Amino acid sequence: MSILTPVQRLFDWKIRGVRWIEIIGVACVGLMILSVYIAKAGAARESAQIGDLERQIAENRQRVRLLRAEVTRLEQPGRLEALSRGIGLAPLDSRRQAGETALTELAPQPDPKPVIVEPTVPAATGAALAPAGQEAVQ
């Protein structure tokens, strides 16, 4: 019975006519309501972001489909042939081939090595270049 007496006194303790255990209970319920509200608001925000990302993905898929269709149209052999003939290009004759001996003639010529010219020192600055402790000879 001695153990129950201090516990009973804690439950019976009142603040302005209200037991303190009831005040703590109401505070806990209030904190739970607040935490559920915060979690729900965060979930709504995440849901909105997911919706935006899904919309962007759908737009990008549409853009990719349009770009693939444009590439297919631009790479049509008939169109490319008409464009090449318009600027004066024509297919090469398949019999026109180079032999092994002609390959050296077809290779591009290497550029000649550049000539590097050493800079000259003017006579007026010769005194400034003289070693320390010696005077420049004039």
C-alpha positions as CSV (number, residue, x, y, z in Angstrom):
1,M,0.0,0.0,0.0
2,S,2.9,2.3,0.5
3,I,3.8,2.3,-3.2
4,L,0.3,3.2,-4.2
5,T,0.1,6.2,-2.0
6,P,2.7,8.3,-3.8
7,V,1.3,7.4,-7.2
8,Q,-2.2,8.1,-6.0
9,R,-1.0,11.5,-4.7
10,L,0.4,12.4,-8.2
11,F,-2.9,11.6,-9.9
12,D,-4.8,13.6,-7.3
13,W,-2.7,16.7,-7.5
14,K,-4.7,19.6,-9.0
15,I,-3.8,22.8,-10.6
16,R,-6.7,25.4,-10.3
17,G,-9.2,22.6,-9.9
18,V,-8.0,20.4,-12.8
19,R,-5.9,17.4,-12.3
20,W,-2.4,17.7,-13.8
21,I,-2.7,14.3,-15.6
22,E,-5.6,15.6,-17.5
23,I,-3.7,18.7,-18.6
24,I,-0.8,16.6,-19.8
25,G,-3.3,14.3,-21.7
26,V,-4.9,17.3,-23.4
27,A,-1.4,18.7,-24.3
28,C,-0.4,15.3,-25.8
29,V,-3.6,15.1,-27.9
30,G,-3.0,18.7,-29.1
31,L,0.6,17.8,-30.1
32,M,-0.6,14.7,-31.9
33,I,-3.2,16.8,-33.8
34,L,-0.5,19.3,-34.7
35,S,2.0,16.6,-35.9
36,V,-0.7,14.9,-38.1
37,Y,-1.5,18.3,-39.6
38,I,2.2,19.0,-40.4
39,A,2.6,15.5,-41.8
40,K,-0.5,15.9,-44.0
41,A,0.7,19.3,-45.3
42,G,4.1,17.8,-46.1
43,A,2.5,14.9,-48.0
44,A,0.3,17.3,-50.0
45,R,3.4,19.4,-50.9
46,E,5.3,16.2,-52.0
47,S,2.2,15.1,-54.0
48,A,2.2,18.4,-55.8
49,Q,5.9,18.1,-56.6
50,I,5.3,14.5,-57.9
51,G,2.5,15.8,-60.1
52,D,4.8,18.5,-61.5
53,L,7.5,16.0,-62.2
54,E,5.1,13.6,-63.9
55,R,3.8,16.5,-66.1
56,Q,7.4,17.4,-67.0
57,I,8.1,13.8,-67.9
58,A,5.0,13.7,-70.2
59,E,6.1,16.9,-71.9
60,N,9.6,15.6,-72.4
61,R,8.3,12.4,-73.9
62,Q,6.2,14.4,-76.3
63,R,9.2,16.5,-77.2
64,V,11.3,13.4,-77.8
65,R,8.6,11.9,-80.0
66,L,8.5,15.1,-82.1
67,L,12.3,15.3,-82.3
68,R,12.5,11.6,-83.5
69,A,9.8,12.4,-86.1
70,E,11.8,15.4,-87.3
71,V,15.0,13.4,-87.5
72,T,13.2,10.7,-89.5
73,R,11.9,13.4,-91.9
74,L,15.3,15.1,-92.3
75,E,17.2,11.8,-92.9
76,Q,15.0,10.6,-95.7
77,P,17.3,9.4,-98.6
78,G,15.2,11.1,-101.3
79,R,15.4,14.5,-99.5
80,L,19.2,14.2,-99.0
81,E,19.7,13.2,-102.6
82,A,17.7,16.2,-103.8
83,L,19.6,18.6,-101.6
84,S,23.0,17.1,-102.7
85,R,22.0,17.5,-106.4
86,G,20.9,21.0,-105.7
87,I,24.4,22.0,-104.6
88,G,26.1,20.1,-107.4
89,L,27.1,16.9,-105.6
90,A,26.7,13.5,-107.2
91,P,27.3,9.9,-106.2
92,L,30.8,8.6,-107.0
93,D,31.3,5.9,-109.6
94,S,32.0,2.6,-107.8
95,R,34.8,1.7,-110.3
96,R,36.7,4.8,-109.2
97,Q,39.2,3.4,-106.7
98,A,42.8,4.1,-105.8
99,G,45.4,1.4,-105.8
100,E,48.1,0.9,-103.1
101,T,50.7,2.9,-105.0
102,A,48.3,5.9,-105.4
103,L,47.7,6.2,-101.7
104,T,50.9,8.2,-101.1
105,E,49.8,10.7,-103.7
106,L,46.4,11.1,-102.1
107,A,47.8,11.6,-98.6
108,P,47.8,15.3,-97.5
109,Q,51.2,17.0,-97.5
110,P,52.5,17.8,-94.0
111,D,52.9,21.5,-93.1
112,P,56.5,22.7,-93.1
113,K,58.0,23.3,-89.7
114,P,57.8,26.9,-88.5
115,V,61.0,28.9,-88.3
116,I,61.6,30.4,-84.9
117,V,63.6,33.6,-84.9
118,E,65.6,34.5,-81.8
119,P,64.8,38.1,-80.5
120,T,67.6,40.6,-80.6
121,V,68.6,42.8,-77.7
122,P,68.9,46.5,-78.5
123,A,72.2,48.2,-77.7
124,A,70.6,50.7,-75.3
125,T,69.5,48.0,-72.9
126,G,72.9,46.3,-72.8
127,A,73.9,48.3,-69.7
128,A,70.9,47.1,-67.9
129,L,71.8,43.5,-68.6
130,A,75.4,43.7,-67.4
131,P,76.3,41.4,-64.5
132,A,76.4,43.0,-61.0
133,G,79.6,44.7,-60.1
134,Q,80.6,45.4,-63.7
135,E,79.9,48.4,-65.7
136,A,78.6,48.1,-69.2
137,V,81.2,48.7,-71.9
138,Q,80.3,51.4,-74.4
